């Protein structure tokens, strides 16, 4: 393992420079710890946008819906405690506030990026929602919690089906010869995503699609506006029917109103056009990283950022102005989001795309910084 250290240090340009870069990278990587958030096991990270304002309407049972926070499931938390109307509001309910499954932490996960012994389950709260075209799954295990809820409260959970016929009767489930599980965790993770709905293959959209509710976005000048709870989860012209500047007559609307975009993970976006840090969700994160957006992955041209997002890193024309913006870092030639320069990526790949640096090196960086 220590043999990796010389390689890392050489790749960071100079002794003085690499120490500064390492410290900043560590600061970013530890941000979630500093703020008390936990995003699950590295082998099964939580998905969704953390620290967003708004609400998500979930299905408690066939007769009951309830409003949960808009960032439901985006981090490890006992989401039901003091929220589930039938079980977790009062101490004398079953199991009661602060007790049993009410007190257990869980989050939503990508079933195709979850390699832990306890398989995740398809969501009952968001039965019609998807993540990158797949049903939404939840996991207590990735958060270190114990699933005391599914067996008694999620009758249609695949793990509760004990025969092949019962399992095959549910559209989200598959039988492996001995047990029932969600189709994706049973190996059906090779579904092709066509078109631009979820972005290009090199830079997929992130976020939970078809999530009922609202998300409050910052449109500038201290103005907050309600967008759908699933804003940015797929490629859409999200501003067309919502942003005040797009309420003009058809021939007078800015061109950017018609452009499709979505939110992306900067550490898994290999598109030649780098994504930008969000102005709408400036304090929100995806797995502890700032939220980024991309028009390019949706096949659109970004005609909005240059004029309407002054703090966007790409709008900083010098190293001095770049370093004055907290989320930005200078590459030597241009200003980009700090994750793209220092944490997620090492160097431009052939053709200009950015290549990821394995996050496994972070413990080494922490050791040098500590």
N, C-alpha and C positions, 0 to 999 in steps of 0.2 A: 504493500500500500504506500509506504513512504517513498518508493521509487517514483511515484507520480509527482512528487513535490518539485524536483528540478524542472520537469516538463511544464508544470503550471507556471512556475516563476518566469521561465523563458518566454512563455506565451503572453505575459503581461508587460512586455516591452522593456522595462528597466526596474532596478531594485526599488528606487524611490516610488516610481509610478505604480508598480504592482502592489505595494503595500497600501497605497491610498485606494486603489481599486478594490482590493480585497476587503478593506474595512468598510467601504460603502456597500459592497455586495453582501457582507455579513449583516450590515445594518438593515438592508432590505429583507434578507432571508429571515431575520429575527423579528421583523415587524409584527408578524402575527403573534409571536410569543409576548412581545412587549405589550400588545393591546389585549392579551388574554384570550385570543381566538385560537382555535385548534381546528385544522382542516382535514383530519383523518390520517390514516396510515398513508405513507408514501406509495404503498402498493395498492391503495384503494382510496384516492383522495375525494373529498367532497366536491360537488359541482353546484353551480348557481352563483349568484352575486351576493356577496356579503355586505352588510352595512348600507342597505338601501332603504329609503323611506317609502311607505305605502302599505298595502295589504294584499294578502292572498286568500282567496276563499276556497276552503277545502271541504271535501266530503267526509263528514264524521260517520254517518251511516246513510241508509237510503232515504231517511226522513229529515236529516239534520245537516246543515252546513254551518261553518264557523269561519270567522276572520282570524287569520294568523298573520304574522309580520310578512312583509314582501320578500324578505331574505330567508324565508323558511327553508331549512335544509341545506343552506349554503355553508354552514360551519357546524361543528359538533356542539350541540346544546340540548338540554332537556326541553325540547320545543313544546311538549304538551303540558308541562307543569304550569299551572295557573292560567291555562288556555283551553284545554279540552273541557267542553261544557258539562259533560256527563260524569267525568271521572277525576278531574285534577284541579278544580277551582276551590273546593272546600275540603277541609281535612277529614270530614266524616263521609266523603264519597268513597267509591271503590275504584282504585285503591286509595285515593285521597291525595291532596296536595302534598308534594314532597315525598311520596311513598311509591313503592313498586315501580311499575313501568312509567309512571308520571315523572319520576326522577331520573330516568335513564336517558343518556345522550345518544343522539343519532343524527345522520345527515343523509342527503341524497348523493348517489354515486353513479358513475358510468359503469354499467355491468361489464363492458368490454375493456375496462381498465381497472379491474378489481381482482387482485390475486391474493386473497386471504382465505384461510380455512373455512370460515363461516360465510356461506354464500349470501349475497344481498337478495332482497325480495322486491317484487313489483309493488308500486305504491297504491294504496287504497285512497289516500287523501287526494291525489292528483291522477285519477285513473285514465284521463284522456290526454295527459300531457306527455311530452317526449323530450329527450335530450339527444340531439344529433340523429333524429329519426327513430330512436329506440324508446321504449317505455321507460318512464322514470322508476328507478330503483332506490330503495333505502337500505341503510345498514346501521345497526347498533354496534356491531363488532369493530368496525373501522374507527369508532370513537372510544373504544374501550368499554362500551356499555354492554349490557346483557338484554337480549330481546325477550322481554316478558309479556309483550303485547300481541305478537302475531298469532300465536296459537289460539288464543281465545277471542280475538277481535277482528281478524282478517280472514273470514271463512274462505274467500276465493284466492288466498295466497297459494302459490303453487306448492310450497312445502307442506301444506295441509291436505293435499290430495294423495291418498294412500294407494290408489289403484291406477293402472294405465288408462282405463276408460274415464275415470274422473279427471285425470290429468289432461288427456287429449280433448276433453270437452271444454277446456278453457283456452281461449285464443292466445293468451300470452305464455302458456306453459308447454313444457316438453318432458317426455318420459325417457330416461336413459337406460331402462331395463330393470332398475331397482328403486328409483326415487324420482320425484317430480320437482322440477325447478323452472325458473323463467327461461324462455327459449335462448336468450342471450347468454346467460351463465351456463347453459347446457351446450354452448358451442356455436350458436348461430350469431356470429359477430361479423360475418362477411357480407352483410347486406350492402348492395351498392346504392350510393346516394346520387341521384341523377340531377342534372341542372345546377342552378346556383342557390337552391333553397337553403342549404346548410353551408354555403361557401365552397371554395375550391378545396380539393383534396389536400393541398399543401397548407391550408390555413382555414380550418373548420370554425364555424360559428360556435360560440359557447352560450350557455344560458338555457333555461327551461321553456320550451315552446308550448303554447296553448295553456298557459298558466292563468287561471282566472284571477282578476283583481287589478290593482293599479300600482305603478311605480312613480314616485315623484322625481322629476328630472330638473336640473338647473339649466335654464335657457339663457342665463346671463342677466346682469343688472339686478341681481337679487330676486329674480322671478323664478318661482317653481311652478311646474306644470305637470298634470297627471297624464302619463302615458300608460299603455297597457302593461300589466305585470311582466309580460314576456318580451318587453322591448329589447331589441338587439339579439334575440335568440336565434333568429333566422334572417335571411336576406329579404328585406322589405324596404319600401320607401316610407320609413317610419314617420317622417316629418310631414308628409304630404297633406294629411287631413287633420294634423294636430298642432303644428308650430304656427304661431301667429303670422309669421312672414309668408306662410304658405296658404293663407286664407284669402289672398287676392284673387282677382278674376284669372281665368285660365291662362290668358296671354300675358299676364303680368307677374305670374309666380316666378321666383328665382329657379334656375335650372336645378339647383341642388335639392329642391323639394321633391323632384321626381327620381332622384338617385337612390339606389338600394345600398344598404350597409348593414353590418351586424357587429356584435362584440366578439372579440377573439382572445385567445390565450397567447400572449407575446412569445412564450417559450415553446410553443408548438406551431408557430406561424412561419412558414418558409417561403412566403410569397416575396417576389423581388421588390414590391412596394411595401415598405415597412408600415405596420399599423401605428396609430397614434393614441396617446392617453386620452381618456374620455373627459369631455367638458361637462356632459350631462350628469355623469356619476363620478364627480371628482374625488370623493372620499370612499368610494366603494372598491371592493377587491374581488378577484377570482382566485381562489386558493392562496390568498395572502398577497397576491400581486395586484397592482393597480389595474383597473379595467381599461382595455384598449379597444379601439374600433377600427374597422377597415371597410372602405368602399371597394377597394380593388378585388378582394376575395369574392365579392358579389358581382363582379364584372362591370362595376361602375367607376366613373372618374370622380375623384374628390374635388368638388367645386365649392365646398363649404369651409374647410379648415383655414385656408389662407386668409379669409376675411373675417371669420366669425369665432375663431379660437386662437386669440392672441398668445396665450400661454402654451400653445402646442409646440413641442420641441422642434419640429421641422420649420417653425417660423422664427427660430432664433438663428440669426445669421453669423454669429461669431462665438468663439469659445467663451468669451466673457459673459455675453447675454445668456448663453446656454447654461453655464455653471450657476447662474443666478436663479434658475428655475429648478426647484427641488426634484422633480421627477425626470429631469433630463441629464444627459451626459454627452460629451463631445467625442466623436470618433477619430478626430484628427482632420476630418474633412467636412463633417456635418453634425448637426445636433439631432439626437434621437432619444426615445424613451430610455431611461436608465437600465431597464431590464434587457433591452435589445443590445446594449453596449457592454454592460458589466456583469449581469447575473446569468442570463439565459444563453448568451451566445458568445462565441469565441472570435470568429472571423468570418468575413463574407465568403460564401461558397461560390463556386463557378457560376457565372451568370448573374451574380449580385444578390442571390438569396442568402439569408442568414442561417448558419448551422448551429444547432444547440450544443451547449457545453453540458455534460452530464451533471445533474445536481448532486451526484454522489461525491463531488469534490468539495462540497460545502463544509463537511466536518473538518477537512484539512485547513480550509480558509479560517474557520472558527478558531482552530488551534493556533494559527499564526497571529490572529487578531487578539486572542485572549491573553 
